[in-house]
Amino acid sequence: MELRQLRYFVAVAEELSFARAADRLRIAGPSLSQQIKALERDLGTRLFDRDRRSVALTAAGTVLLPRTRALLEQADDLRRTASGLASSEPVRLGYVNWRPPDLEQRAAGTAQLLVDAWVLPSHAQAARVVDGSIDLAICWVPTTTVHDNDLDAHLLGADRLYAVSTGTSAEPVRARDTVVLIDADEVSWSSWNRWAEALAEETGARTVAISDGGITGPAFFDHVRRLRRPVVNCPKGQTTPVPADLVARPITRPAPYWTWSLVSRRTEQRPTVRALVAALTRSVDGCGLDSPDAWVPPDDPYRIS
């Protein structure tokens, strides 16, 4: 049963003529007749008594007509509400380097989404939500930042990080046998450094200080070659192909994850923003964080104790 079939039923009931209803609906007469027959099959009852000269509602059709009109009015009201939400003031969203591939589709009909082109680190995007520069951010955010700044954080995705190593073995490597880089540039790498230090403290991974921005990109691979040990790959580098002379290796015991939150202000009152948060996070599952081997930092909002 489809809404258009219900609209066809109402049109025929009002015109009491398939020909006039077809003209009104601007469809072919045979098509209208077939759709009404399909609707009657779905409902399990006849809606019209018809012969070559006349069309009349059956007893069932008479009972169902007002209910059908009410149902169609509810559908129209839903469409008007969605249209009003989508045409209102845009919701501004900032991100770091990852966003769901179907972000715009999820937002469609809920709000007019304006994705900010100013790509910044996680802590900077969270700060922009706090000061009102943007309405939402997709970023990594620690629990302390959420609580101290009256924010809400909803899980939107998670990356299972891997190590990049010299050699040819793609065998899993224990977390304690990896190296994690920490960059001196706190303006750019504050969130990553915080995550990396927690990984080292809890698993025994070794930290190596750098100052060249080599957390990602070609400089990262140069560090792997220099250190000759498995180095944890940053989520910002997940899309960079691993060179032929290096190999990606799963990290286990535990398996480290980087989480992506959809961050908003807890005091947010705009219905469009709140509706968009619900639409974007409605179908998100546990993203692998419920695995017994999964690891996130102690101050990650999705840490399972």
TATANOR-V739835 format. One record per backbone hydrogen bond with DSSP energy under -1.0 kcal/mol. CO is the residue of the C=O (numbers start at 1). NH is the residue of the N-H. Records with the same first field share a line. If there is no record, write none. Layout:
CO = NH / NH
This chain:
2 = 6
3 = 7
4 = 8
5 = 9
6 = 10
7 = 11
8 = 12
9 = 13
10 = 14
11 = 15
12 = 16
17 = 21
18 = 22
19 = 23
20 = 24
21 = 25
22 = 26 / 27
28 = 32
29 = 33
30 = 34
31 = 35
32 = 36
33 = 37
34 = 38
35 = 39
36 = 40
37 = 41
38 = 42
39 = 43
40 = 44 / 45
47 = 58
49 = 56
54 = 51
56 = 49
58 = 62
59 = 63
60 = 64
61 = 65
64 = 68
65 = 69
66 = 70
67 = 71
68 = 72
69 = 73
70 = 74
71 = 75
72 = 76
73 = 77
74 = 78
75 = 79
76 = 80
77 = 81
78 = 82
79 = 83
80 = 84
81 = 85
82 = 86
83 = 87
85 = 88
91 = 114
92 = 135 / 136
93 = 116
94 = 138
100 = 103
102 = 106
103 = 107
104 = 108
107 = 110 / 111
112 = 91
114 = 93
117 = 119
121 = 125
122 = 126
123 = 127
124 = 128
125 = 129
126 = 130
127 = 131
128 = 133 / 134
136 = 94
137 = 263
139 = 261
142 = 146
143 = 147
144 = 148
145 = 149
146 = 151
147 = 150
150 = 266
152 = 264
154 = 262
157 = 260
159 = 258
162 = 233
163 = 249
164 = 231
165 = 247
173 = 252
174 = 177
175 = 178
178 = 206
179 = 232
180 = 208
182 = 210
184 = 186
185 = 189
186 = 190
189 = 193
190 = 194
191 = 195
192 = 196
193 = 197
194 = 198
195 = 199
196 = 200
197 = 201
198 = 202
199 = 203
200 = 204
206 = 180
208 = 182
210 = 184
217 = 221
218 = 222
219 = 223
220 = 224
221 = 225
222 = 226
223 = 227
224 = 228
230 = 179
231 = 164
234 = 237
235 = 238
237 = 240
243 = 246
247 = 165
249 = 163
250 = 173
252 = 175
255 = 295
256 = 161
258 = 159
260 = 156 / 157
261 = 139
262 = 154
263 = 137
264 = 152
265 = 268
270 = 274
271 = 275
272 = 276
273 = 277
274 = 278
275 = 279
276 = 280
277 = 281
278 = 282
281 = 284
286 = 289
288 = 291
291 = 294
293 = 255
295 = 257
297 = 300
299 = 143
300 = 303
